[in-house]
Amino acid sequence: MEFLSFGKTNRKEKEHMLKVLLLGININRKGNSTFISLQLRTKTMERMIPISILSKIDKYDIKIADKYPVRVDVLDSAELISSRTVNDLIPKLQKESPVVALDSHWMEWPPTNSLLVLCIDGYCLVVQLKHVDEIPDNLRRFLADEKICFVGVDVDRKLFRGMPSTLSPLVCKTAVELSLLAARIRKKPSLLNGDIEALAAEVGISYEAVASGSRRDPRVNYEAKVFSRDEVKALVLDAFFCYHIGRRLVEELLRDSSAPS
């Protein structure tokens, strides 16, 4: 039997070495005897789709409630995530009302986020946290930008879950619970307990997705590599409406505060 010795390597180095090795079993016969040996063989290099092709196949053009056109990028490439952050998310920010919807999805175990969803206007970026090695610096800086008002539902718990490759929570200091934002802007404590449907009605947005049966499907595998259009529609539904509710609230606040008293 063959054994692998790590010597005095630290834990991180051992984990890295184990990741690039694959256990093999050899069975040899000699006369009436059978010998079984375990061999550690080098794992083959992970295959990948070229970025030039990948950048074109991860796009989804969908319609929320069969009415609102939305472009969605579902990405597991750090390079493309960085590019979409700079070229799509940041340019869409409204200077006067910098609102971004933030959402996430996870499997029951392990309790870490599998997908991060960011939505601005008619664009949503879905980051496949389960399959990307690390969040690129451009996206980290975007999430840490305290000039942006990130809105969502149950944001504290979702951010605390972090991503699979680290136990640390996602850092976004200006992520605000949508119901709290609505209650403070409208001066209505009753809105603190409002769900998306109630908050949409409060600001005059028709939450048609509920009536059309487009709610998030619990059967969606959030750790999948590929999603259907219907699954993507379900993944971004809440973020899409959170953005439009949050933006309407912030624009209303800015409009009222600039009006002559």
C-alpha positions in Angstrom: 0.0 0.0 0.0 1.3 3.4 -0.9 1.0 6.4 1.4 1.3 10.2 0.9 3.4 12.1 3.3 2.9 15.8 3.8 5.8 16.3 6.1 5.6 19.6 8.0 3.2 21.4 5.6 0.6 23.5 7.3 -3.2 22.8 7.1 -3.8 25.1 4.1 -1.1 23.5 2.1 -2.4 20.1 2.9 -5.9 21.0 1.8 -4.5 22.4 -1.4 -2.5 19.2 -2.1 -5.5 17.0 -1.4 -7.6 19.0 -3.9 -5.3 18.3 -6.7 -4.9 14.6 -6.0 -7.3 11.7 -6.9 -7.4 8.4 -5.2 -6.9 5.4 -7.4 -7.2 1.7 -6.7 -5.0 -0.9 -8.3 -5.9 -4.6 -8.1 -3.1 -7.1 -9.0 -3.3 -10.9 -9.0 -0.4 -13.2 -8.3 -1.2 -16.9 -8.3 -4.1 -17.5 -5.9 -3.5 -14.2 -4.1 -5.0 -10.8 -4.8 -3.1 -7.6 -3.9 -4.9 -4.2 -3.6 -2.9 -1.0 -3.5 -4.0 2.5 -3.2 -2.3 5.1 -5.3 -2.6 8.9 -5.3 -2.7 10.1 -8.9 -2.6 13.6 -10.1 -6.0 15.0 -11.0 -6.4 16.2 -14.6 -6.6 19.9 -15.2 -10.1 21.4 -14.9 -11.5 22.2 -18.4 -13.1 25.5 -19.1 -15.0 27.3 -21.8 -13.0 30.2 -23.4 -14.0 33.6 -22.0 -14.9 34.8 -25.5 -17.6 32.2 -25.8 -18.6 32.1 -22.1 -19.4 35.9 -22.2 -22.0 35.2 -24.8 -23.7 32.1 -23.5 -24.4 33.2 -20.0 -26.9 35.9 -21.0 -30.6 35.6 -20.5 -33.2 37.9 -21.9 -36.4 37.4 -20.0 -39.7 39.2 -19.1 -40.9 39.6 -15.6 -44.7 39.0 -15.4 -44.6 38.9 -19.2 -44.3 42.6 -19.2 -40.9 44.0 -18.0 -37.9 43.1 -20.1 -34.8 42.2 -18.1 -31.3 41.2 -19.1 -29.7 38.7 -16.7 -26.1 37.5 -16.6 -25.5 34.3 -14.7 -21.8 34.0 -14.1 -19.2 31.7 -12.5 -16.1 33.4 -13.9 -14.4 36.0 -11.7 -13.1 37.7 -14.8 -16.6 38.2 -16.3 -18.1 39.2 -12.9 -15.4 41.9 -12.6 -16.1 43.1 -16.2 -19.9 43.1 -15.7 -19.6 45.1 -12.5 -17.5 47.8 -14.2 -19.3 47.9 -17.5 -22.9 47.1 -16.6 -23.7 47.7 -12.9 -21.8 50.9 -12.2 -22.9 52.8 -15.4 -26.5 52.1 -14.6 -26.4 53.7 -11.2 -28.5 56.9 -11.0 -26.3 59.6 -9.6 -29.1 61.2 -7.6 -30.7 58.0 -6.4 -28.0 55.3 -6.3 -30.2 52.3 -5.5 -29.3 48.6 -6.1 -31.3 45.6 -5.1 -29.5 42.8 -3.3 -30.7 39.2 -2.9 -29.2 35.8 -2.4 -30.3 32.1 -2.5 -28.8 29.1 -0.7 -29.2 25.4 -0.1 -30.2 24.2 3.3 -26.8 22.7 4.0 -24.1 24.0 4.1 -25.7 27.2 5.3 -23.8 29.5 2.9 -25.0 31.5 -0.1 -25.0 29.8 -3.5 -26.1 32.8 -5.5 -25.8 36.5 -5.1 -28.2 38.7 -7.1 -27.7 42.4 -7.8 -30.3 44.3 -9.8 -30.4 47.8 -11.3 -33.3 48.9 -13.5 -33.6 46.3 -16.3 -30.3 44.5 -15.6 -29.5 41.7 -13.0 -26.2 40.1 -12.3 -26.3 36.6 -10.7 -23.0 35.5 -9.2 -22.7 31.8 -8.8 -20.8 31.8 -5.5 -20.7 28.1 -5.3 -18.6 27.9 -8.5 -16.4 31.0 -8.4 -13.2 30.8 -6.4 -13.4 34.3 -5.0 -15.4 37.5 -5.4 -13.3 39.8 -7.6 -12.0 43.0 -6.1 -14.3 45.2 -8.4 -17.4 43.6 -7.0 -16.1 43.7 -3.4 -15.5 47.5 -3.8 -19.0 47.9 -5.4 -20.6 46.1 -2.4 -18.5 48.3 0.0 -19.4 51.6 -1.6 -21.3 53.5 1.1 -22.7 56.0 -1.4 -25.0 53.2 -2.7 -28.3 52.2 -1.0 -28.6 48.4 -1.3 -32.1 47.3 -0.7 -33.6 43.8 -0.1 -35.6 41.5 2.1 -34.0 39.8 5.1 -30.6 41.3 4.1 -28.8 40.8 7.5 -29.3 37.1 7.5 -28.5 36.8 3.8 -25.2 38.8 4.0 -24.2 36.9 7.2 -24.3 33.6 5.3 -21.3 34.7 3.3 -20.0 32.5 0.4 -19.0 28.8 0.3 -15.2 29.4 0.1 -15.1 31.5 3.3 -16.8 31.7 6.7 -16.7 35.5 6.6 -19.9 37.4 5.8 -20.3 39.5 2.7 -19.4 43.1 3.5 -22.1 45.6 2.6 -22.6 48.3 5.3 -25.3 50.1 3.4 -27.6 47.1 2.8 -31.0 48.2 4.1 -34.1 46.2 4.8 -36.7 47.4 2.3 -39.5 47.5 4.8 -37.4 49.7 7.1 -36.6 52.1 4.3 -40.3 52.4 3.3 -41.4 52.9 6.9 -38.9 55.6 7.6 -39.5 57.5 4.3 -43.3 57.2 4.5 -43.3 57.7 8.3 -45.5 54.6 8.7 -44.4 52.1 11.4 -47.0 49.6 10.0 -44.8 49.2 6.9 -42.0 47.5 9.1 -43.9 44.3 8.7 -44.7 44.7 5.1 -43.7 42.1 2.5 -42.8 42.9 -1.1 -46.4 42.7 -2.3 -47.5 45.2 0.4 -44.6 47.5 -0.2 -45.2 47.5 -3.9 -48.8 48.5 -3.3 -47.7 51.2 -1.0 -45.7 52.9 -3.7 -48.1 52.2 -6.6 -46.3 49.3 -8.3 -48.3 46.4 -9.5 -46.8 43.2 -8.2 -48.1 41.2 -11.1 -45.7 38.4 -10.7 -47.6 37.0 -7.8 -50.9 36.7 -9.8 -49.1 35.1 -12.7 -47.6 32.4 -10.5 -44.0 33.5 -11.0 -42.9 33.2 -7.4 -39.6 31.6 -6.6 -39.8 27.9 -7.2 -38.5 25.9 -4.2 -37.4 23.1 -6.5 -34.7 25.2 -8.2 -31.3 23.8 -7.5 -29.4 27.0 -6.5 -26.0 25.2 -6.8 -26.7 24.2 -10.5 -24.2 25.2 -13.2 -27.0 25.9 -15.7 -30.5 27.4 -15.3 -33.5 27.5 -17.6 -35.1 30.8 -18.5 -38.0 30.2 -16.1 -35.6 29.4 -13.3 -33.6 32.6 -13.9 -36.9 34.5 -13.9 -37.7 33.1 -10.5 -34.2 33.8 -9.2 -34.3 37.5 -10.0 -38.0 38.2 -9.3 -37.7 39.6 -5.8 -34.6 41.6 -6.6 -36.3 43.2 -9.6 -39.2 44.4 -7.6 -37.1 45.4 -4.6 -35.1 47.7 -6.9 -38.1 49.4 -8.4 -39.8 49.9 -4.9 -36.6 51.2 -3.4 -35.9 53.5 -6.2 -39.4 55.0 -6.2 -39.1 55.6 -2.4 -35.7 57.3 -2.7 -36.7 59.4 -5.6 -39.8 60.4 -3.7 -37.7 61.4 -0.7 -35.3 63.4 -2.8 -38.1 65.2 -4.6 -39.9 66.1 -1.4 -36.7 67.3 0.3 -35.8 69.6 -2.6 -39.3 71.1 -2.9 -39.6 74.7 -1.5 -41.2 74.7 2.0 
